[in-house]
Amino acid sequence: DHNLSNALIESMNTKIRQITRTAYGFTNPEALIALALLAHGGHRPQLPGRTTHG
């Protein structure tokens, strides 16, 4: 009726499940949260010894 889809939500859910599998064995949930934020949160911290382009 409204021409809406939950495809974007399902896509993000799948990506977070993949990150959860990658983080298996980590000792605290903060590591999983950090991986999810780095992968999909828009955070791009400056890495030591690297220059930015742009």
Buried (B, 14 or more C-beta within 10 A) or exposed (E): EEEEEEEEEEEEEEEBEEBEEEBEEEEEEEEBEBBBEEEEEEEEEEEEEEEEEE
